[in-house]
Amino acid sequence: MSGPEREWFVERLGALGATPEQVDIAAQSGTLNELIRNYALWGQEPDMSLADIARELDVSVEKVRRVARAAGFAYDVDERVFVHDDVEMFTSFVLGSALFEPELLLRYSRMLGDAASRVADGSVSLFLRSMDEPAESGSFGDVEHEARAITATQVFRDSVTKTLERMLLHHFVIAAERFAAIRDSQHTVEAAVGFVDLTDSTGLNVDYGARAVEPALAAFEMTSADAASSRGGRLVKLIGDAAMFVTPDADGAVAATVEIVRAVGGDDRLRGARGGVAYGELLHRDGDYFGDPVNLAARLANAAPTGAVFVDGAIAKRIGDAGVSEGTRHLEGFTDPVEVFRVADD
């Protein structure tokens, strides 16, 4: 590392709390990026392990390790990767063990870890996609790259995490209202579930490459989320080239599905879509939904021709003349033939 470059790192990292000696050691050992990350995120080098956290909370190491593993942290119990502020992250689970079953808490930890991992992946991806190719080590461009990395990391720490906290509180309110509208019992809800399946997405990737298709897939996800949320529902997940969502009522689910299918049909970058909607009792768990209506909606979407939306009898009964019978079909996973209805064109 050249003199001017060293001075730059000493100054920038010194402002975050690192010493010149730490900068020199990191430069010599090839761990400068780790030093930047640690001080930009934590303001220090990590100095606590899972074993340390267990001692701090006066609980067994195994209990802390299980929570960490469920959250996606595959660290050894003696690996120093945490700071003291992280103790609070585990405290909530220790306190929660007095209120909830241990296995439910571990599932909740896994759900939170999955959500946090996706936000972190998206944040890093956003940074990398906004950068040019890495410059030659030691060049001005390399220093500029590191400067942007430090700034982006600090923005993530100081702004994104606070934004996520506020979003989470508002989504908590929305989720409570949604469950109040659709809850059937402690473990089930009565709701409509919709699937929209993209036509020949594999062929698109083969013909044009994943990178060229990605913007259109991102637009599909955004449209699906908007269509569901505007009708009191939620985009539950993307499964390959299909979107799954739930809404409190049949009319909302059908309208959302039609909107998504039409939006995809009007996108020249894609080859169309087809949808399926079913209604009934759903098991809700960890932010996901399960049950026969989920499977039926997926099979209906798979059976529909491109541009069409198929619904089951329960949905057809609720939407009246908007559902036109297409007769019975043998759908994969269902022993008896299922009467299928097509949503009539406006």
N, C-alpha and C positions, 0 to 999 in steps of 0.2 A: 504494500500500500504506500503510495507516494506521500510526501510531506503535506501538500495542500489537501489531499484527500483525507489524510489522518486528522488534520485540523478540523475539517468539516464534520467528520464523524464525532470527534471529541466534543465539539461545540453542540451539535444537535442532540447527541445522546446524553451529554452532560446536563442539558436542560431538562432531560427526563429523569435524571438521577444517577446515571452511570458514571463511573470514574474513568480517567484516561487509561489506567492500568487494565480495566476490564475491556476497553476498546482494543488495546494492544493484544491482549491474550486472545480475544475473540477473532481478531484479524489473523493472528498466527495459526490458530487452530481451525480456521475455516468455519467458525460459528457466529459470524457477525450478524447474519440474518436472524438467528435465534436471539441474540442480544437485543437487536432492534425490536423484534416482536415482544420480547418479555418486558422491556421497559415502556414500550408504547401501550401495551395492554395492562400490565400490572404495576408499572413503576418500580419494579425490582426483579431480581432473579427469583424464581419459585424456590421455596425453602421448606415446604411441607409435603408429607406423603399421606396416603390413606391411613397408615398406622398412626401418624401424628394426629390426624383428624379424629380417629377413633379415641385416642387418649384424651383429646380436648373435650370430646362429648361424653366421655366415660361410657362408651358402648364397645361391643366387640368389634374387632377388625373385620370379621366376616360379615357383620351386618352392614358396615360401611362399604365393603368391597362389593356386596351384592347390589346395593343401590347404585354404586358407580358403574358396574357392569351393565345394569339395566339402562342407565342413562347413556351408554355408549362409550364409557371411559375404560379402555382395556389396559390400565396401568398396573404394574406390580405394586404390591402394598407398600414397599419401601422406596418407590420411585418418587423423587421430589419434583412434582409438577404442579403443585397447588401453592396458593398464598393464604394468609390468615383469613382474608375476606371470603374465601371459598368455604370456610367452616359453616357459614350461614346457609349455604346451599344444601348441606347435609342435615342441618339442624331441623329444617322444616319436615324432613322425612322421619326424623327421630320423634318429633312432637306428634306427627300424624299417626305414628304407630299406636298411639293411645286411643285413636278415634277410628281407624280403619284397619281392615284385615291386611296382614303383611303382603300377601300375594297381590291384592288390589293396589297397594302402594307401589310395588315393584312394576306392575303394569303401567301405572300412572307415570312412574319415573321413565319407563321406556318410551311412552308417548311423548313426554316432554323432551327427552333426549333426541328422538327422531325429528321433532319439530325444530329444535335448536340446531341440529345438524344440517337440516335443509336450509335454514336461514343463513348459517355460516357458509355453506357451500355456495349459495347464491351470492353472498357478499363477496367472497373471494373471486368467484367467476366474473362478477361485475367489474371488479378492479382489473383482472387480467385482460378482459375483453376491451377495456378502455385504454390499455397500454400498447405502445409499439413493441416490436421485438426487443428483448433485453439487449442493452448496449454492451460493448466490450468492457470487461472488468477494468476498473481504474480510470475509465474515460469520464468526461463531463456528463455524458448521457447516462452512465452507470450511477453517478452520484445523484443526478436528477431523478432517476428511477427510484432510488432509495428514499429520496425526499418525499416523493409522492406516496411511497409505501408507508412511511411513517405517518404522514398526514391522513391517509385513508384508514389506517389502523386506529388512530386517535378518534377520527370521526365515527368509526364503528363503535368504539368503546363509549364515547361521550354522547353520541346522538342516536345511533341506530338502536342501541339497547334501551334507551329511554323511550324512543318511538314505539318499540315493540311492547314495552310495558303498558303504555297508554292504549295501544291497539288491543292488547290482550284484555284489558279491563272493559273496553267497549264491546268486544266480541263475547265476553262473559255475559253481558246484559242481553245481547242478541240471542245467544244460545239459550239462556234462561227463558226468554220469551218464546222461542221456537219450541222448546220442550214443553212449556206450559200449554201450547196449542196442540201438540201431537202426542203427548205422553198417554200411554194406555195402562202401564203398570210400572213397577220398579225397574224392570229390565227391558220392557218393550214399548214401542210407539206405534201408532196407526198413522201411516204417512204414504206418500207417493214417492216412488223411486224411478229415476230416469237414466237411461243410457243413450249416449250418442257415439256411434262408431264411425270412424273415418274410412272411406272407401279406398282400398289399394294403397295404404300408406307405405307398405313394404316396397311396392313398385316405385313409388316416388323416391324413396331413399336409394334404391338401386339406380334409377335413371339420373338423379340429380345430386345425390350425396346428402348426408345428414345435415351438413352445415348449411346448405342452400335451403333445405326444407324447414330448418329450425324456426325462422321467424314466423312462418305460417302456423306451425304447431303452437308457438307462443300465443299467437292471436286467437287460435282455437281455445286454448286454456282460458284466456282472458274473457272471451265471449261466453264460455260455459259458466264461469264464476259469476259474471255480471247477470246473466239470464236467470240463474238460480237465486242469487241473493236479492235481486229486485222483486222476487215473488215470495220472500220470506223463507227461502231455502238456503242450501249450502252445497257448493261443489265439494264432494267428499274426497274424491281422488281421481287421478288419471291412471288407467290400467292399460298399458301399452298405447294403442291408438284410440282408446275410448275414454270418455268422460262419464263419471257416475255422480249423480247429485240427488238430494232429497228435497222435497217441499211439503208443506203441511196439507195441501189439497191437490186434487186431481187436475183442476183447471190450470193451476199454476204450473204444475209439472208438464202438462201438455203444451202450454204456451211457451215455456222455456225450451222444451225440446224442439218445437217447430222453429223457434227463433234461431237456435244454434244450427239446425240443419240448413235453414235458409242462408244463414251467414256463411257457412262453409261452401254452400252451392254457389255463392256469389264471389268466392275467392278463387281467382284464376290459378293460384299456386297449389290448390288442392283438387282432388278428384271427386268431391262430393262426400256426403255422409248420410247415415240412416239412423233412426231413433226407435227406442222402445220404452214404454212406460207401464208400470204395474203398481197396484195399490194393495196394502194389507199390513199385517203385523210384522214389524221389523225388530230384531234384537239390536240394541245399541250398546256398544262397548268401545271405550278408548277412542271416541271420535269417529268410529266406523259403524257400518250397519250391515246386518246379516239376515238371512232368511229367504224363504221361497220367492217373495216378490223381487228381491235383488236378482236372483238367478233367472226369474221369468223375464224381467225387463231386459237383461243382457241377451237372452235368447230371442226375444222379440226384435231387438235391434239387429241381431245377426240375420234374422229371417226377412227383414224388410228390404225392399229394393232401394237403391240409392235415391235420395230425395224424399223418401216416405217415412212416416212415423206409424208404428204399430203399437196398439195398446191391448191390455187384457180386458176381460169382461167387467171387472170391478171399476176400472177407469171408464169404460164405455158407458156403464150405467150412470156414472156421475157427470158425463159431458153430453149426454143426450144424443141429438141428431148429428153431432160432430163426429161420432164414431160410426163407421160403416163396416158391417161384417164382411170378412174375407173368407169365412168358412173356418173349418178346423185345420190345424197343422200338427204334425208330429215334431215336437221340439226336443232337442237333445236334453237329457236329464229328467224328462217328464214322461211317466209311463203312459198316461192317457192323453189322447189328442186334446189340444187347447184351442178354444175358439179365439180367433184373432180378429181384431178390428183395426181398420185403417182410419187415421184422422183425415177427415175430408178437407180438400183444398178450399181455401176461402173463395 
